[in-house]
Protein backbone atom coordinates (compact mmCIF):
# COMPACT_ATOMS: atom_id res chain seq x y z
CA UNK A 1 0.00 0.00 0.00
CA UNK A 2 2.89 2.37 0.73
CA UNK A 3 4.35 1.90 -2.74
CA UNK A 4 0.98 2.45 -4.35
CA UNK A 5 0.47 5.66 -2.36
CA UNK A 6 3.92 6.87 -3.43
CA UNK A 7 3.12 6.08 -7.06
CA UNK A 8 -0.16 8.01 -6.89
CA UNK A 9 1.69 10.94 -5.30
CA UNK A 10 4.29 10.96 -8.09
CA UNK A 11 1.58 10.85 -10.75
CA UNK A 12 -0.20 13.82 -9.12
CA UNK A 13 3.05 15.78 -8.87
CA UNK A 14 3.85 15.20 -12.54
CA UNK A 15 0.52 16.45 -13.78
CA UNK A 16 -1.64 13.36 -13.48
CA UNK A 17 -4.74 15.48 -13.02
CA UNK A 18 -4.52 16.77 -16.58
CA UNK A 19 -3.83 20.22 -17.98
CA UNK A 20 -6.85 21.78 -16.30
CA UNK A 21 -9.35 22.59 -19.04
CA UNK A 22 -11.69 20.26 -20.85
CA UNK A 23 -13.81 17.45 -19.53
CA UNK A 24 -13.18 16.25 -15.98
CA UNK A 25 -11.81 12.76 -15.40
CA UNK A 26 -14.34 10.04 -14.59
CA UNK A 27 -12.01 8.26 -12.18
CA UNK A 28 -9.93 9.72 -9.35
CA UNK A 29 -6.12 9.55 -9.73
CA UNK A 30 -5.75 6.50 -7.48
CA UNK A 31 -8.27 4.52 -9.55
CA UNK A 32 -6.57 5.56 -12.80
CA UNK A 33 -3.19 4.39 -11.51
CA UNK A 34 -4.74 1.12 -10.34
CA UNK A 35 -6.44 0.63 -13.70
CA UNK A 36 -3.15 1.02 -15.56
CA UNK A 37 -1.37 -1.31 -13.12
CA UNK A 38 -4.07 -3.97 -13.57
CA UNK A 39 -3.90 -3.53 -17.34
CA UNK A 40 -0.13 -4.06 -17.46
CA UNK A 41 -0.17 -6.86 -14.93
CA UNK A 42 -3.05 -8.92 -16.36
CA UNK A 43 -3.12 -7.92 -20.05
CA UNK A 44 -6.93 -7.72 -19.93
CA UNK A 45 -8.65 -5.83 -22.71
CA UNK A 46 -10.30 -2.48 -22.15
CA UNK A 47 -13.68 -4.12 -22.56
CA UNK A 48 -12.81 -6.49 -19.72
CA UNK A 49 -11.43 -3.77 -17.45
CA UNK A 50 -14.40 -1.41 -17.85
CA UNK A 51 -16.87 -3.43 -15.70
CA UNK A 52 -14.23 -3.95 -13.01
CA UNK A 53 -13.99 -0.19 -12.52
CA UNK A 54 -17.63 0.62 -13.26
CA UNK A 55 -16.92 2.74 -16.34
CA UNK A 56 -17.37 2.38 -20.08
CA UNK A 57 -14.69 0.86 -22.28
CA UNK A 58 -14.25 4.28 -23.91
CA UNK A 59 -13.37 5.72 -20.50
CA UNK A 60 -10.77 3.03 -19.93
N, C-alpha and C positions, 0 to 999 in steps of 0.2 A: 504494500500500500504506500510505503514511503517513496519508493521509486516512481510509482504512478503519479503521486502528488507532485514530485519534482518535475516530471515530464510535463504535466499540465501547466505548471508554473512557467517552465521554459517556453512552452507554446504561447502562453499569454504574453510573456515578455517580448517575444519575437513577432508579435502582431497576429496572433491566432484568432483574434476577434474580428478580423477583417479591416478594410480601410476606413470604415465608418459609414459611408453612404450606402444607398441601395437597400435591398430587402434584408430584414434581420434573419439570423440563423435560426433554424428550427430546433437544433439541439444545442445544449450548453457545451462549453469547451471540453469539459471532462468526458461527456458522452461522445463527442467527435473524436477525441484521442482514443477512447476505448474502441470505437467503431473501426478506426484505422488499424489498431493493434489486432483486433479480432480478424479483420480482413487479411492482414499479412500472415497471421499465425495459422489460420484455418483454410485460407484460399477459397472461402465461400463466395458465391456470386452476389452481386448487389441485390438481386431479387430475393436471395435467401437471407441476406442481412437485414433488409428492410423490416420484416415482421418482428425480428428480434429486438429492434430499437423502436418499434411503433411508428415508423415513418414510411413514406413511399420510396420506391426504388429510385425515383428521380432525385429525391433528397439525399439518398446515400451517395 
